[in-house]
Amino acid sequence: MNVLFPALRDASPAPALRFGDRSLSHCQLASVAGALAERIAGETRIALWATPTLETAVGAVAALLAGVAVVPVNPKIGESELAHIVADSMPSLVLAEPDADLPGPLAALSRIDIEAAAPPEEAAPAPLPSEPGDEAPALIVYTSGTTGPPKGVVLPRRALAHTLDALEDAWQWTADDVLVHALPLFHVHGLILGILGPLRRGGSVHHLGRFSTEAVARELSADGTMLFGVPTMYHRLAEEAGRNPSLAKALSRARLLVSGSAALPLTDHERIAAATGRRVIERYGMTETLMNTSVRADGPDAAGTVGVPLPGVYVRLVDEAGQAIEANDAETVGEIQVRGPNLFVEYLNRPDATAAAFDGGWFRTGDMAVRDAAGNYRIVGRKATDLIKSGGYKIGAGEIENALLAHPGVAEAAVTGAPDEDLGERIVAWIVTETGPDAGPAPSAEELADHVARQLAPHKRPRTVHFLDALPRNDMGKILKRELRA
């Protein structure tokens, strides 16, 4: 059995969680989470109203200590999606912060309010319950449901422990690190990596509640050593760091800047490096696999890639026939498949979907990538939405998006394919232009197409360009390309 949080069992007095002006040490967290764990012991499955609060972190830890599978629920969720999740997962009760107003399907469940007030430091926590085996379900995280109703991804304790320990190695993550972030707590990035990760290391996390460049600068100028963010956050940091010396200095103090959940454009990599002298590290994972690869903290610069496989994780590229691709030429595109102890157990109540997701022991990610001579993977897009077959070429949307973002008149860019009688598919660009006092004249569609043709190759030029005020994005900052096509 793998104890998930040794520092809690050791009743360490070191800081653990801080949300605004509220905080708990590992010893205090053991006390409040341990008391809640006693109350929910014996439940099979519970829902967690996952607001960006101290209560959510306490509730998640309590469920893991009690060995109860927890379903984190997005507090911005829509009615039909929530109804599906509750009916599919059948939680016996819901954990929520006091006074939280829960929507109908959750309000109908038995409820326990999470108490997170800090007990006195000198108060010894009660003995914590024994933790279950490594294969016991820890979390059931629902996917975004882009191809139908969301599926419940059953993550065992083994997957959590393996991913967090593999990142300890790749990022040289220690108990001395103080993680800063403002990510939502209903998903892998914010909850598992951003809350459970520091707790497993015996370190601490400062959650900002809401992202702002001012809050990032304040925390990294104090004792923050690591920053987690998504590309939309790093884009704002990149824009401001060039003109704000105090923000640039704060970012330069961080030991590690990590971006995930979507690809970080090369232009933002370059702007942050120029302003701060620090490189941003990218990693690659999914709800079903947790983390698969990362640029290593002790490795060479690999901007624009998601690095190499993490310890104990096996990654391969396969062609359309399912045959492994051996080429490390940074050009041959294949689908990423993964196997290892980081994988989920099943899709809840969906044996058909579970079986279809695997090729033997390999999980089919649906992500397309190339691999370079150093073994770094570069994601070029999703198989279903980002691989464009045009004029006999296989083209990844990601490289065209990076080329478009290198144009000084482009603030945001997305690329999709559209049916074309001659080419099979034509390349379509969706552009948000730069605005503000320093912005030049907006580029034309022809100018952008020619720019891509010069940067990459003529067959990769957009044939259609749409100009928008904003791109549709989800809570993690990912562009919703199906909405663009609609």
ChimeraX attribute file (.defattr): number of C-alpha atoms within 10 A of each C-alpha:
attribute: neighborCount
match mode: 1-to-1
recipient: residues
	/A:1	11
	/A:2	13
	/A:3	17
	/A:4	23
	/A:5	21
	/A:6	15
	/A:7	23
	/A:8	27
	/A:9	17
	/A:10	12
	/A:11	19
	/A:12	17
	/A:13	16
	/A:14	18
	/A:15	20
	/A:16	26
	/A:17	26
	/A:18	18
	/A:19	18
	/A:20	12
	/A:21	6
	/A:22	13
	/A:23	19
	/A:24	25
	/A:25	23
	/A:26	26
	/A:27	27
	/A:28	29
	/A:29	30
	/A:30	29
	/A:31	27
	/A:32	23
	/A:33	29
	/A:34	23
	/A:35	19
	/A:36	24
	/A:37	25
	/A:38	15
	/A:39	14
	/A:40	21
	/A:41	15
	/A:42	11
	/A:43	15
	/A:44	15
	/A:45	22
	/A:46	26
	/A:47	28
	/A:48	29
	/A:49	24
	/A:50	26
	/A:51	21
	/A:52	22
	/A:53	19
	/A:54	23
	/A:55	24
	/A:56	24
	/A:57	23
	/A:58	24
	/A:59	30
	/A:60	29
	/A:61	25
	/A:62	28
	/A:63	29
	/A:64	21
	/A:65	27
	/A:66	26
	/A:67	25
	/A:68	24
	/A:69	24
	/A:70	28
	/A:71	30
	/A:72	25
	/A:73	23
	/A:74	19
	/A:75	18
	/A:76	10
	/A:77	11
	/A:78	10
	/A:79	11
	/A:80	10
	/A:81	15
	/A:82	20
	/A:83	15
	/A:84	15
	/A:85	21
	/A:86	18
	/A:87	11
	/A:88	14
	/A:89	19
	/A:90	15
	/A:91	21
	/A:92	15
	/A:93	20
	/A:94	25
	/A:95	27
	/A:96	23
	/A:97	21
	/A:98	12
	/A:99	7
	/A:100	10
	/A:101	12
	/A:102	15
	/A:103	14
	/A:104	11
	/A:105	15
	/A:106	22
	/A:107	12
	/A:108	11
	/A:109	18
	/A:110	12
	/A:111	17
	/A:112	17
	/A:113	15
	/A:114	22
	/A:115	17
	/A:116	24
	/A:117	14
	/A:118	15
	/A:119	16
	/A:120	10
	/A:121	14
	/A:122	9
	/A:123	10
	/A:124	13
	/A:125	20
	/A:126	13
	/A:127	12
	/A:128	18
	/A:129	15
	/A:130	11
	/A:131	17
	/A:132	18
	/A:133	14
	/A:134	17
	/A:135	14
	/A:136	17
	/A:137	24
	/A:138	26
	/A:139	27
	/A:140	26
	/A:141	24
	/A:142	25
	/A:143	16
	/A:144	14
	/A:145	11
	/A:146	10
	/A:147	9
	/A:148	7
	/A:149	14
	/A:150	18
	/A:151	24
	/A:152	24
	/A:153	25
	/A:154	24
	/A:155	27
	/A:156	23
	/A:157	26
	/A:158	21
	/A:159	24
	/A:160	27
	/A:161	21
	/A:162	22
	/A:163	25
	/A:164	23
	/A:165	19
	/A:166	22
	/A:167	22
	/A:168	16
	/A:169	15
	/A:170	20
	/A:171	20
	/A:172	15
	/A:173	23
	/A:174	15
	/A:175	15
	/A:176	14
	/A:177	21
	/A:178	24
	/A:179	27
	/A:180	26
	/A:181	24
	/A:182	23
	/A:183	25
	/A:184	22
	/A:185	26
	/A:186	22
	/A:187	21
	/A:188	24
	/A:189	25
	/A:190	21
	/A:191	20
	/A:192	21
	/A:193	21
	/A:194	26
	/A:195	27
	/A:196	23
	/A:197	27
	/A:198	26
	/A:199	25
	/A:200	23
	/A:201	21
	/A:202	22
	/A:203	22
	/A:204	29
	/A:205	26
	/A:206	26
	/A:207	25
	/A:208	19
	/A:209	17
	/A:210	11
	/A:211	14
	/A:212	14
	/A:213	15
	/A:214	11
	/A:215	18
	/A:216	21
	/A:217	20
	/A:218	15
	/A:219	23
	/A:220	23
	/A:221	18
	/A:222	11
	/A:223	15
	/A:224	26
	/A:225	21
	/A:226	22
	/A:227	24
	/A:228	22
	/A:229	22
	/A:230	23
	/A:231	22
	/A:232	19
	/A:233	19
	/A:234	24
	/A:235	20
	/A:236	13
	/A:237	23
	/A:238	25
	/A:239	14
	/A:240	17
	/A:241	25
	/A:242	16
	/A:243	11
	/A:244	12
	/A:245	13
	/A:246	14
	/A:247	25
	/A:248	23
	/A:249	17
	/A:250	20
	/A:251	30
	/A:252	20
	/A:253	20
	/A:254	22
	/A:255	19
	/A:256	23
	/A:257	21
	/A:258	20
	/A:259	23
	/A:260	20
	/A:261	18
	/A:262	19
	/A:263	22
	/A:264	24
	/A:265	24
	/A:266	17
	/A:267	19
	/A:268	22
	/A:269	20
	/A:270	17
	/A:271	20
	/A:272	24
	/A:273	19
	/A:274	15
	/A:275	21
	/A:276	21
	/A:277	15
	/A:278	19
	/A:279	22
	/A:280	24
	/A:281	25
	/A:282	24
	/A:283	24
	/A:284	25
	/A:285	20
	/A:286	15
	/A:287	20
	/A:288	24
	/A:289	25
	/A:290	23
	/A:291	26
	/A:292	28
	/A:293	25
	/A:294	26
	/A:295	27
	/A:296	22
	/A:297	20
	/A:298	10
	/A:299	11
	/A:300	10
	/A:301	14
	/A:302	20
	/A:303	19
	/A:304	22
	/A:305	26
	/A:306	26
	/A:307	27
	/A:308	25
	/A:309	24
	/A:310	24
	/A:311	16
	/A:312	14
	/A:313	20
	/A:314	16
	/A:315	18
	/A:316	19
	/A:317	24
	/A:318	18
	/A:319	14
	/A:320	9
	/A:321	6
	/A:322	12
	/A:323	11
	/A:324	15
	/A:325	16
	/A:326	11
	/A:327	14
	/A:328	15
	/A:329	13
	/A:330	16
	/A:331	12
	/A:332	16
	/A:333	24
	/A:334	26
	/A:335	25
	/A:336	24
	/A:337	23
	/A:338	22
	/A:339	20
	/A:340	18
	/A:341	18
	/A:342	28
	/A:343	27
	/A:344	25
	/A:345	18
	/A:346	21
	/A:347	23
	/A:348	17
	/A:349	13
	/A:350	12
	/A:351	11
	/A:352	10
	/A:353	13
	/A:354	17
	/A:355	13
	/A:356	10
	/A:357	18
	/A:358	15
	/A:359	13
	/A:360	9
	/A:361	11
	/A:362	17
	/A:363	22
	/A:364	18
	/A:365	18
	/A:366	16
	/A:367	20
	/A:368	24
	/A:369	28
	/A:370	24
	/A:371	25
	/A:372	17
	/A:373	10
	/A:374	13
	/A:375	14
	/A:376	23
	/A:377	30
	/A:378	25
	/A:379	25
	/A:380	24
	/A:381	23
	/A:382	19
	/A:383	17
	/A:384	11
	/A:385	18
	/A:386	20
	/A:387	23
	/A:388	27
	/A:389	18
	/A:390	20
	/A:391	15
	/A:392	11
	/A:393	13
	/A:394	14
	/A:395	21
	/A:396	25
	/A:397	24
	/A:398	23
	/A:399	22
	/A:400	26
	/A:401	22
	/A:402	23
	/A:403	21
	/A:404	29
	/A:405	24
	/A:406	18
	/A:407	17
	/A:408	15
	/A:409	20
	/A:410	18
	/A:411	16
	/A:412	21
	/A:413	24
	/A:414	23
	/A:415	27
	/A:416	25
	/A:417	23
	/A:418	16
	/A:419	13
	/A:420	12
	/A:421	7
	/A:422	9
	/A:423	14
	/A:424	15
	/A:425	19
	/A:426	23
	/A:427	24
	/A:428	20
	/A:429	24
	/A:430	23
	/A:431	26
	/A:432	19
	/A:433	22
	/A:434	18
	/A:435	13
	/A:436	6
	/A:437	6
	/A:438	7
	/A:439	12
	/A:440	12
	/A:441	11
	/A:442	14
	/A:443	15
	/A:444	11
	/A:445	17
	/A:446	13
	/A:447	12
	/A:448	22
	/A:449	19
	/A:450	16
	/A:451	19
	/A:452	24
	/A:453	17
	/A:454	13
	/A:455	16
	/A:456	14
	/A:457	12
	/A:458	13
	/A:459	16
	/A:460	25
	/A:461	24
	/A:462	25
	/A:463	16
	/A:464	17
	/A:465	17
	/A:466	13
	/A:467	14
	/A:468	13
	/A:469	9
	/A:470	13
	/A:471	18
	/A:472	14
	/A:473	13
	/A:474	9
	/A:475	12
	/A:476	19
	/A:477	16
	/A:478	16
	/A:479	16
	/A:480	15
	/A:481	18
	/A:482	12
	/A:483	10
	/A:484	14
	/A:485	12
	/A:486	5
